[in-house]
Amino acid sequence: MISLIIGLITFLVILFLIIIASKKAIRPLAESYQKQHQFITDAGHELKTPLTVISANSELARMTYGDSEWFDGIDRQVQRMNKLVRELITLAKMDEQQKIDFEPFNLSDALYDVMLPFEQVLTRQSKVLTYDITDEIILKGNESSIRELISILIDNAVKYCQENGTVQVELHSVNNRIHLKVFNDFADAKNCDFSAIFDRFYRANKSRKSDGSYGLGLSIAKNIVEVHHAP
């Protein structure tokens, strides 16, 4: 009995020491993680002002000197940087797990709204958009985030669809579960590391000419899905 009591006390003391030591060991990592996300958020907001000034000056110069490929190049780069800033801030906010409001909304209508503008893009690229969407599917979630998720998925499907290929979108409700699918004809799948496609700044084909993306879209999409507790 005495040995049992001594052993239990020893175990509790060791457990207590481990807990204290763990907190001290983890604290610098937690603080570093928090500072990193704070830095991303602050830097993103600070970059917005100079980008706005550059865009405004480019517009004024265009009005003064007329259209030029140099001004077009400036505008394209400003748009790219603005997109990167928005995506970085979005990821930082998602990592902080800020609470978002969930409300019922018509997912079918939202899908049509986001999807149809891509049809013109595909037509210009000699590609085809097909869809099979069940009407009046209601989802309880954050409509803005879900619209962004849909846009990211379709945008990626368009970018990585082979020439003269097809992008297909499906939305159905099966056994009270909503199934949203976006897929395309992607001939280079064998060279894609599917275990890394949701990593930040990962691009399936590193040799592709820059298309204005930074490889953050699918990472944002994954976070949106996780926030909505989807499988």
N, C-alpha and C positions, 0 to 999 in steps of 0.2 A: 504493500500500500504506500509506504514512504517513497519507494523508488518510483512508483507510478506518479505520485504527486510531484516529486522533483522533476521527473521527465516532462510532465505537463507544464510546470512552471517554466522550465528551460525552453520548451517549444514556444510558449507564448512570448517569452522575452526575445527569442530569436526572430519570431514573426514580427514583433513590434519594431525591432531594429531594422529588419528588411524593409518594412513599410516606410520608416523614416528615411532610410538610405535611398529607396526608390524615388520618393518625392523629391529629394535633393538632386538626384541624378537626372530626373525627367524635367525639372523646372527650367534649366537652361535651354533644353530642346523646345519646350513649349513656348518659352519667351522668344526664341529665335523664329519659331514658326509664326507666331503672332506678329512679330516685327516684319517678317517677310511679306505677309499679306497686307499689313498696313502700308508698307512701302509701295507695293503694287498699286493699291488704291490711291495713295497720295500722288504717286508719280503719274498715274493715269489722269487724274484731275489736273495736275500741273501741265501736262502735255496738251490738254485741250485748248488752252489759251493760245500758245504759239501756233498751233495748227490752224486755229480760227483766223489768226492774224495773217498767216501765210496765204490762206485761201482768199481772204479779203484783198490782200495786196495783189495777188495774182489776177483777181477779177478786175481790179482797178487798172492794172497794167494792160490787161486785155482790152479794156475800154479805151485806153489811151493810144496803144500801139497797134491794135487790131489782133485778130486771131493768129496764133502761132503754135507750132508743134511743141515749142518749149513750154508754153503755158499749159498745153494739154498734158505734158509730162508732169508738170508740177501738180496739177489737179489730180492726176491719177495717183501720185505718191501720197498726197494729202489724204485722199480717200482710203488708201491702204493703211496708212498710219491711224486714221480715225477708227477703222474697223478693228485693228489690232488693239487699240486702247479700249474700245468697248468690250472686246472679248476678254481681255485680261481683267478688267473690272468685274465683268460678269462672273468669271471663274473665282475671283477673290471673294465675292459676295456669297457664292454658292459654298465655298470652302468654310466660310464662317457659319454656314447653316442657318442663315437668317430665315425667320418664319415667313412663309408666303401664304396668301389667302387662297383657299379652295372654294370654288363655287360651281354649281352645275352649269354647263354650257353645251351648245350643240356642236359636237366634234365634227360631224359630217359637213356642216356649213363652214366651219373653220378650215377644214381640209380643202374644200373647194376654193375658198378665198386665197389660200396660200399657194395652192398647186397650179391653178390655171395660168397665172402669169408666166410660169416656167414653160408652158406649151409653146409660146412664141420663141423663147430662147432655143428650145429643141428643134423647132421648125427651121430656124435660121441655120442650125448646124446639121440639117438633113437627118435628124433623129426623130423618134416618135414617142409620144406620151400616151399611154393607155391606163385606164383606171376602172376599178370595180368597187364602188362605194355604196354601202347601205345607208339609206337616208335616216335622219332623225335619231342618230346615236348620241346619247347624252352621257357626258363624262363629268364627274366631279373633280375638278382640278384647277390649276391656274391657267387660264386661257392664254394669256400672253406668253407664258413659258412653253406651253404646248404648241402654239403657233411657231415659236422660234425653233422648237424641236423638229417640227414638220419641214420648215424651211431648210434647216441644216441637212436633214436626211435627203431631201429632194435635190438640193444644191450639190451635194456630194455625188449623188447618183448621176446627175447631169455631167459633172466634171469628169467622172471616171467611166462614162459610158463610151463604148467603142464607136467608131465611125459608122454611121447608118444603123446604129443600134436602137434599142427600145428601153425606156424607163417605165416601169409599171408600179402603180400605187393601188393598194387594196385596203379596205376598211370594212370589217364585219364584226358582229357580236355573236360569239359562240358560247353557249352555256353560261350566259351572263358575264362573259369575259370579252373585253374589247381587243381585237387583233388588228394592229396597224402594220402594214408591210410596205416597204419601198425597196425595189430591187431593179437591177439593170443588166445589160450585157457588158461584162467586164472580162476581156480576153486575157489580161495580164494577171489574173488572180494568183497564179502559181508563184509569182514574185512578190506577193504581198504577205507581210507578217501579220496575220489576223490577231495574234496575241498582243500586238502593239498598236492597233488602229485607234484605240481610245487614249493612247498616251499623248501628252501635250507636245505639240510641234512635230508629231510624226506625220510623214507623208508617204503614201503608198508607192509612189514612183518619184524618187529623188532626182531623176534625170529630166523630169518634165519642166518645160519652160514655166517661169513664175506666172501664176494665174490670179494673183492678188490674195491668196489665202496663206495662212500661217500654220495650218495643222492643228487649230484649236477647236474647230467646230464640233467634231465627234466627242471630244472631251466634255464640252458644254452639254451636248446631247445626252451623254451618259449621266451627268449630274442631274439633269432635268428628269430623266427616267427614274433615278434613284430617289429623288425628292418625292416623286409620285408613287413610290413603292411598287413600281411595275416590275415584272419578272424579266 
